Amino acid sequence: MLILQGEHFSMRKFGFVILCLVFCFNSSNFSKNTEQSLSFHPDSTYKELALSIDSVLSNKNLGSTQLSIAIYSLNEHKFIYEKNPDLPLKPASLTKLLTSFATYSLVSDTFNLRTQIYTDDNNIDDGIVNGNLYILGGGDCLMKLADLDELVQQIENLGIKKITGDIIADGRLYNGDNNRFAYSGDNDEVEPVAPISALTLEQNRFRIFVNSRVTSQSPKIQIIPNAGNVQVVSNVKIYAPAPAKKKSSKKKTKKSSSNFKIYEQNYGDRIPLDVALLSTYRNRISAHSKLKDDGTQIIYLSGTMPKNKNLGIQEFILSPNMSFASVFRNRLISNGINVSGKFDKVSKSTVIDYPNMKKIAEFARPLNELIKQMNKNSDNYLAENLFKFNGAIACKDTATVVSAKRLYDSIYSSIVKPEQLPILNDGSGLSRRNRASAYLLVNMLAKASQSKIFSSYVASLSIAGVDGTLAKRLRGTTAENNLMGKTGTHRDVSGLAGYIHNLDGEIYLFAYIFNGPNVGLYKNLENELSLILSNHTKYKLNEKPSN
């Protein structure tokens, strides 16, 4: 087995704030007729730690469970506990640790994702663009309407009042299929993910608002963002609600009349940010789409809703480039800029000489912002965008997905042996065919701790009892505000990996992966194992009778 031979451990490399490495005891917990002293027992306490872990695991019903566990002392530069460390298992969202580390290895933590606006008119001093505007996508999958408005403001600040040509979107940074299920090669989808694209707006989701406060039998429909390549066909029927029951004398909490159906992410532990919008009527309206060859998306709505209600539903943006160009054109016009041309997307074979064109606007988003949101909240959509981004920037193959896989092999072959390399078919861990071991993850975490990107990397992880997918776990324990890690969940997978320090300030790198039928049990096990680490100390209390 490989053992990491990293550079000398330095506490400055860590986001952990350790004010003191001296272990203090409260003398009031012991009898007054004894004297206490501390002795240092590193080897024996490691053995006791291992025995404690084995005891916890043996007391659980794990007969049908496959597991891989590895724990490494960063101070001592050695593994202190291993159980099937090389066993490749389904890692679920622990995959995101590998995806984000690959991204940082590729472009560093100071990189910005840029969305740029170019024109083929090099003379705009007259306030007129006599030509086209080109939107060049750089992989910013967090773009919102407000960000588009910032781009529009930059164009306005140049004094531009008119654009005679078209608004054209260029999202060719990523090639191949934009559907995660398709490019993963999986047999079961597990969970749908919005199309992955280098030009993304509102995470490639339309919000469709349906209002039955109308005099007709058809509801009023509003779609955000408002894209010209989208048509909505509604078969939603309005019905009169049943007569109100006699009011009770008991005071009731007023319910909101505005409800919204969302695509919930069930796998990957993501925190449902829109939970307040969930509706009791959520199953009464449904949507499905068809995409025409010309980029027009037709959204069909069906179902029923009561009179005088506001409901909503989300639908994926199936033609991201066309929709982005259309929405941007609309924002330009709404801000007083005359646009004579139409909206369109660049064809695959079109050659555009951007270096010799004039850049008139740019929106730059720090990569750290994306990775932090992805790891803390375990966001599958962001992870898949990074997967494609890694492949596109690495240029290890003409196909983006193949390039990403080759990048991962090249990065992780410097950390583990060839037979220990991960098998990754996507960036989020939704693929049930992904494989990784606890040993690989711990070695990767150790490699990260030796690199310049470590402060950014560790800052992207959830903090136990504080935020992200660990916000409600390990509260009121020594692991709270201590353990920094990444969770992983499928219906038959649970995992946890990250960094934690013990009572002496010693840093442990750990990874637990469980594959089996009892995810709830595995989560509890992860907590118990983490508490063994956070409560560990190499010091023992010696008691001597007083004279």
C-alpha positions in Angstrom: 0.0 0.0 0.0 1.2 3.5 -0.8 2.0 5.9 2.0 2.0 9.6 1.3 5.3 11.2 1.8 4.2 14.8 2.0 6.0 17.9 3.1 6.4 18.6 6.7 3.1 19.3 8.4 2.3 23.0 9.1 -0.7 24.2 11.0 -0.7 27.3 8.8 -2.1 25.2 6.0 -5.4 24.7 7.7 -8.6 26.5 8.0 -9.0 25.0 11.5 -8.3 27.6 14.1 -6.5 25.8 16.9 -5.7 28.2 19.7 -3.8 25.8 21.9 -2.4 22.3 21.5 -2.2 21.7 25.3 -4.8 19.4 26.7 -6.4 20.7 29.9 -8.1 18.8 32.6 -10.6 20.0 35.1 -9.3 18.9 38.5 -12.7 19.1 40.1 -13.7 15.9 38.3 -11.3 13.9 40.4 -11.0 13.1 44.0 -9.2 15.5 46.3 -7.0 12.7 47.7 -5.3 12.0 44.4 -2.7 13.8 42.4 -3.1 13.9 38.6 -0.3 13.9 36.0 -0.3 13.4 32.3 1.8 11.0 30.3 2.2 10.8 26.5 1.2 7.4 24.9 1.0 7.9 21.1 1.2 4.3 20.0 -1.0 2.8 22.7 -3.7 5.4 22.2 -3.8 4.7 18.4 -4.4 1.1 19.3 -7.2 2.1 21.7 -8.7 4.3 19.0 -8.7 1.3 16.5 -10.2 -0.9 19.1 -13.0 1.6 19.7 -13.8 1.8 16.0 -13.8 -2.0 15.7 -16.1 -2.2 18.7 -18.6 0.3 17.1 -18.6 -1.6 13.8 -18.9 -5.0 15.4 -21.9 -3.9 17.4 -23.9 -3.0 14.3 -25.7 -5.3 11.9 -23.4 -4.9 8.9 -23.7 -8.4 7.5 -25.0 -7.2 4.1 -22.9 -4.1 4.0 -19.7 -3.4 2.1 -17.5 -0.8 3.7 -14.2 1.0 3.1 -12.6 3.1 5.9 -9.3 4.9 6.1 -8.0 7.4 8.7 -4.7 9.2 8.4 -2.8 11.4 10.9 -1.5 14.4 9.1 0.8 15.3 12.0 2.4 11.8 12.1 2.2 11.2 8.3 0.7 7.7 8.7 -2.5 5.8 8.5 -3.8 5.0 12.0 -6.8 2.9 11.0 -7.8 1.0 7.9 -10.6 -1.4 7.1 -11.0 -2.5 3.5 -9.3 0.8 2.5 -8.7 -0.3 -1.1 -12.2 -1.6 -1.7 -13.8 0.3 -4.6 -17.4 1.2 -3.7 -20.1 3.5 -5.0 -19.1 6.9 -3.5 -22.3 8.8 -4.3 -21.6 12.6 -3.7 -18.1 12.0 -2.4 -17.4 12.1 -6.1 -17.7 15.9 -5.8 -14.5 15.9 -3.8 -12.6 14.4 -6.7 -14.3 16.7 -9.2 -13.5 19.9 -7.3 -9.9 18.9 -6.6 -9.4 18.1 -10.3 -10.7 21.6 -11.1 -8.4 23.3 -8.7 -5.5 21.2 -10.0 -6.3 22.3 -13.5 -6.9 26.1 -13.1 -6.1 27.0 -9.4 -8.3 28.8 -7.0 -7.8 32.3 -8.4 -9.6 31.4 -11.7 -12.7 33.3 -12.8 -15.4 31.9 -15.0 -16.0 34.6 -17.7 -19.0 35.4 -19.8 -17.9 37.8 -22.5 -19.7 39.9 -25.1 -17.9 40.6 -28.4 -18.9 42.6 -31.5 -17.5 42.3 -35.1 -17.9 46.1 -35.3 -14.6 47.6 -34.2 -15.9 51.2 -34.3 -18.7 51.8 -31.8 -17.8 55.5 -31.1 -21.0 56.5 -32.9 -23.1 54.6 -30.4 -24.2 52.1 -33.0 -23.0 48.5 -33.4 -23.1 47.9 -37.1 -22.9 44.1 -36.8 -23.6 41.3 -34.4 -23.1 40.8 -30.7 -21.6 37.4 -29.7 -22.0 36.0 -26.2 -19.1 33.7 -25.4 -19.8 31.3 -22.6 -17.0 30.3 -20.2 -18.9 27.8 -18.0 -20.5 30.0 -15.4 -23.5 27.9 -14.4 -24.6 30.4 -11.7 -25.6 33.2 -14.1 -28.8 34.9 -13.2 -30.9 37.6 -14.7 -29.3 40.2 -12.5 -25.9 39.2 -14.0 -27.3 39.7 -17.5 -28.4 43.2 -16.4 -24.8 44.0 -15.3 -23.6 43.0 -18.8 -26.3 45.2 -20.3 -25.2 48.1 -18.1 -21.6 47.8 -19.3 -22.9 48.1 -22.9 -25.0 51.1 -22.0 -22.0 52.7 -20.3 -20.3 52.6 -23.7 -23.0 54.8 -25.1 -24.4 52.1 -27.4 -28.0 52.9 -28.4 -28.5 50.6 -31.4 -27.4 47.2 -32.6 -28.1 46.5 -36.3 -27.2 42.8 -36.3 -28.1 39.7 -34.4 -27.5 38.5 -30.8 -25.7 35.2 -31.1 -24.8 32.8 -28.3 -21.6 30.7 -28.5 -21.7 27.9 -25.9 -19.3 25.6 -27.8 -16.8 25.3 -24.9 -18.6 22.0 -24.1 -19.3 19.5 -26.9 -21.2 16.3 -27.0 -24.3 15.4 -25.2 -25.6 17.9 -22.6 -27.7 15.3 -20.8 -25.9 13.7 -17.7 -27.9 10.5 -18.0 -26.8 10.1 -21.7 -23.1 10.8 -21.3 -22.8 8.8 -18.1 -23.8 5.6 -19.9 -25.9 4.6 -16.9 -28.9 2.2 -17.2 -31.0 4.0 -14.6 -31.2 7.8 -14.4 -31.5 8.0 -10.6 -32.5 11.7 -10.9 -32.9 14.2 -13.8 -30.4 17.0 -14.1 -30.9 20.1 -16.2 -28.9 20.3 -19.5 -25.2 21.0 -19.0 -24.0 24.0 -21.0 -21.2 26.6 -21.2 -23.9 29.3 -21.3 -26.4 28.8 -18.5 -29.1 31.1 -17.2 -31.0 30.4 -13.9 -29.4 26.9 -13.8 -31.2 26.1 -17.0 -34.7 26.2 -15.5 -37.8 28.1 -16.4 -40.1 29.1 -13.6 -43.7 29.0 -14.9 -46.3 30.9 -12.8 -50.0 29.9 -13.2 -52.6 32.4 -12.0 -56.2 31.4 -11.7 -57.4 34.9 -10.5 -59.0 35.4 -13.9 -62.6 35.7 -15.3 -62.0 33.1 -18.0 -61.6 29.4 -17.7 -58.0 29.6 -18.7 -55.3 30.7 -16.2 -52.8 33.5 -16.8 -49.3 32.2 -17.4 -46.0 33.9 -16.9 -42.6 32.4 -17.6 -39.3 33.5 -16.2 -36.8 34.0 -17.8 -38.9 35.2 -20.8 -37.3 33.6 -23.8 -38.5 34.1 -27.4 -37.8 30.6 -28.4 -40.4 29.2 -26.0 -44.1 28.5 -26.5 -46.4 27.4 -23.7 -49.4 25.3 -24.5 -51.8 25.2 -21.5 -54.5 22.6 -20.9 -54.8 23.6 -17.2 -58.4 23.7 -16.1 -59.8 26.0 -13.4 -62.4 24.6 -11.0 -64.5 26.3 -8.3 -63.2 25.2 -4.9 -65.6 23.4 -2.5 -67.6 25.7 -0.3 -65.6 26.9 2.7 -66.2 25.0 5.9 -67.6 26.8 8.9 -64.8 28.7 10.5 -63.4 27.3 13.7 -63.0 29.5 16.7 -59.4 28.3 16.9 -56.9 30.6 15.4 -55.2 29.2 12.4 -52.0 30.1 10.7 -52.6 31.8 7.4 -51.3 29.8 4.4 -49.7 31.5 1.5 -51.8 31.4 -1.7 -48.6 31.4 -3.8 -47.2 28.0 -4.2 -44.4 26.6 -6.4 -43.5 23.2 -7.6 -39.7 22.6 -7.8 -37.4 19.9 -9.0 -36.1 18.6 -5.7 -32.7 17.0 -5.6 -33.1 13.8 -3.5 -29.7 12.3 -4.0 -26.5 14.0 -3.1 -27.8 15.5 0.2 -28.5 18.9 -1.3 -30.4 21.3 1.0 -33.7 22.1 -0.7 -33.3 25.9 -1.0 -36.9 26.4 -2.3 -38.7 24.3 0.3 -40.9 27.2 1.3 -42.3 27.2 -2.2 -43.6 23.6 -2.1 -47.3 23.3 -2.8 -50.1 21.1 -1.5 -51.3 21.3 -5.1 -48.0 20.2 -6.4 -49.2 17.1 -8.2 -52.2 18.8 -9.9 -50.2 20.6 -12.6 -47.5 18.9 -14.7 -45.3 20.0 -17.5 -43.4 18.4 -20.3 -41.5 19.8 -23.2 -40.6 19.1 -26.8 -37.6 20.7 -28.6 -37.9 21.4 -32.3 -35.1 21.4 -34.8 -35.0 25.1 -35.0 -34.4 25.5 -31.2 -38.0 26.2 -30.3 -39.1 24.7 -27.0 -42.8 23.9 -26.6 -43.9 23.5 -23.0 -47.2 21.6 -22.4 -49.0 22.3 -19.2 -51.8 20.1 -18.0 -53.9 19.5 -14.8 -56.3 21.4 -12.7 -56.2 24.2 -10.1 -58.7 25.9 -7.9 -60.0 29.4 -8.6 -58.0 32.4 -7.1 -54.7 30.6 -6.7 -51.2 31.2 -7.8 -49.3 28.0 -8.5 -46.0 27.4 -10.2 -43.8 24.7 -11.8 -40.3 24.5 -13.2 -39.2 23.1 -16.5 -35.7 22.5 -17.8 -34.4 24.9 -20.5 -33.8 22.4 -23.3 -32.0 24.9 -25.7 -29.7 26.9 -23.4 -27.9 28.8 -26.1 -31.0 29.9 -28.0 -32.8 30.9 -24.7 -29.7 32.7 -23.4 -29.4 34.8 -26.6 -33.2 35.5 -26.6 -33.3 36.6 -23.0 -30.2 38.8 -23.4 -31.8 40.4 -26.5 -34.9 41.1 -24.5 -32.9 42.7 -21.6 -31.1 45.0 -24.1 -34.4 46.2 -25.6 -36.0 46.7 -22.2 -33.1 48.9 -21.2 -33.6 51.2 -24.2 -31.2 49.7 -26.7 -32.6 49.2 -30.2 -31.9 45.7 -31.6 -32.7 45.3 -35.3 -31.6 41.7 -35.6 -32.9 38.4 -34.2 -31.4 36.0 -31.7 -29.5 32.9 -32.7 -26.7 30.4 -31.7 -23.4 29.7 -33.3 -23.3 26.5 -35.4 -20.6 23.9 -34.6 -18.6 24.6 -37.7 -18.6 28.4 -37.6 -15.2 30.0 -37.1 -15.2 33.2 -35.1 -12.0 35.2 -34.7 -12.5 36.5 -31.2 -8.9 37.9 -30.7 -9.5 40.3 -33.5 -13.0 41.4 -32.4 -13.9 44.0 -29.9 -14.9 42.9 -26.4 -17.5 45.3 -25.0 -18.6 43.6 -21.8 -17.6 40.8 -19.4 -19.0 39.2 -16.3 -16.4 37.3 -14.1 -17.4 34.9 -11.3 -14.8 33.5 -9.0 -14.5 29.7 -9.3 -14.4 29.5 -5.5 -18.0 30.7 -5.4 -19.2 27.8 -7.6 -17.1 25.1 -5.8 -18.2 26.3 -2.4 -21.8 26.1 -3.3 -21.4 22.8 -4.9 -19.5 21.1 -2.0 -21.4 22.6 0.9 -24.8 22.0 -0.6 -23.8 18.9 -2.7 -25.3 20.4 -5.8 -25.5 17.9 -8.6 -26.1 20.4 -11.4 -23.0 22.5 -10.5 -20.9 19.3 -10.2 -21.9 18.2 -13.7 -21.0 21.6 -15.1 -17.6 21.3 -13.5 -17.2 17.8 -14.9 -17.7 19.2 -18.4 -15.6 22.3 -17.6 -12.7 20.1 -16.6 -12.8 18.1 -19.8 -13.1 21.2 -21.9 -10.1 23.0 -20.3 -7.9 19.9 -20.1 -8.1 19.3 -23.9 -7.1 15.6 -23.4 -9.6 14.5 -26.1 -11.8 16.2 -28.6 -14.8 14.8 -26.7 -15.4 16.8 -23.5 -16.5 13.8 -21.3 -13.6 11.6 -22.5 -11.2 14.5 -21.8 -12.5 14.8 -18.3 -12.0 11.1 -17.6 -8.5 11.2 -18.9 -7.7 14.3 -16.8 -8.9 12.4 -13.6 -6.7 9.5 -14.5 -3.7 11.7 -15.0 -4.2 13.6 -11.7 -5.0 10.6 -9.5 -2.3 8.4 -11.0 0.2 10.6 -9.1 -1.6 9.8 -5.8 -2.4 6.1 -6.0 -1.5 3.0 -8.0 -3.2 2.4 -11.4 -5.4 -0.3 -9.9 -6.6 2.1 -7.3 -7.7 4.8 -9.7 -11.4 5.9 -9.4 -14.0 5.1 -12.1 -15.9 8.2 -12.7 -18.7 8.5 -15.3 -20.0 11.9 -14.1 -19.0 14.7 -11.8 -21.8 14.6 -9.2 -21.8 10.9 -8.1 -25.3 10.2 -9.4 -23.9 7.4 -11.5 -24.2 4.1 -9.7 -21.2 2.9 -11.8 -18.8 5.3 -10.2 -16.2 3.6 -7.9 -13.7 5.0 -5.4 -12.1 3.7 -2.2 -11.6 5.4 1.2 -7.8 5.1 0.6 -8.0 7.1 -2.6 -10.1 9.8 -1.0 -7.8 10.2 2.0 -4.7 10.3 -0.2 -6.4 13.0 -2.3 -7.3 15.0 0.9 -3.7 14.8 2.0 -2.5 15.9 -1.4 -4.8 18.9 -1.2 -3.4 19.8 2.3 0.0 20.2 0.7 -1.1 22.4 -2.1 -1.6 26.2 -2.5 -5.3 25.7 -3.1 -5.9 24.1 0.3 -7.5 27.1 2.1 -10.0 27.4 -0.7 -10.6 23.7 -0.9 -11.3 23.2 2.8 -13.4 26.3 2.9 -15.8 24.7 0.4 -16.6 21.8 2.8 -19.5 21.6 5.1 -18.9 22.3 8.8 -20.5 20.0 11.2 -23.4 21.6 13.1 -22.9 24.9 11.2 -23.7 24.8 7.5 -24.3 22.8 4.3 -25.3 19.2 4.4 -23.7 18.8 7.9 -25.6 21.7 9.4 -27.8 19.4 11.6 -25.3 16.8 12.4 -23.0 16.4 15.4 -24.4 19.4 17.2 -23.3 19.8 20.8 -20.3 17.5 20.4 -16.6 17.9 20.1 -17.0 17.5 16.3 -19.3 20.6 16.0 -17.5 23.4 14.3 -14.6 21.1 14.0 -15.3 18.4 11.4 -15.1 19.8 7.8 -16.3 17.3 5.2 -18.4 16.1 2.3 -21.4 13.8 2.6 -22.6 11.3 0.0 -26.0 9.6 -0.2 -27.8 7.2 -2.5 -30.6 4.8 -1.6 -27.9 2.2 -0.9 -24.9 4.4 -0.2 -23.7 6.7 2.6 -20.4 8.3 2.9 -18.5 11.0 4.8 -14.9 12.3 4.2 -12.9 15.2 5.3 -10.8 16.7 8.1 -11.2 16.7 11.9 -8.9 17.5 14.8 -8.8 15.6 18.1 -8.5 17.0 21.6 -4.8 17.6 21.2 -5.2 19.5 17.9 -3.9 16.6 15.8 -5.4 16.6 12.4 -7.1 13.4 11.0 -8.0 12.9 7.4 -10.8 10.3 7.1 -13.1 8.6 4.6 -16.0 6.3 5.4 -17.9 4.6 2.6 -20.9 2.3 3.2 -22.8 0.4 0.5 -25.8 -1.5 1.6 -29.5 -1.4 2.6 -29.5 0.8 5.7 -28.5 4.3 5.0 -29.8 5.7 8.3 -27.7 3.2 10.2 -24.6 4.3 8.2 -25.2 8.0 8.9 -25.3 7.2 12.6 -22.1 5.2 12.3 -20.4 8.1 10.5 -21.2 10.3 13.5 -20.0 7.7 16.0 -16.7 7.2 14.2 -16.2 11.0 13.9 -16.7 11.4 17.6 -14.1 8.8 18.4 -11.7 10.9 16.4 -12.7 14.2 17.8 -12.5 12.9 21.4 -9.2 11.2 21.0 -6.1 12.2 22.9 -2.6 10.8 23.2 -2.4 11.9 26.8 -3.4 9.6 29.7 -4.1 10.6 33.2 -1.9 9.0 35.8 -3.3 8.9 39.3 -1.0 8.6 42.4 -2.2 8.4 46.0 -1.3 11.5 47.9 1.0 11.4 50.9 
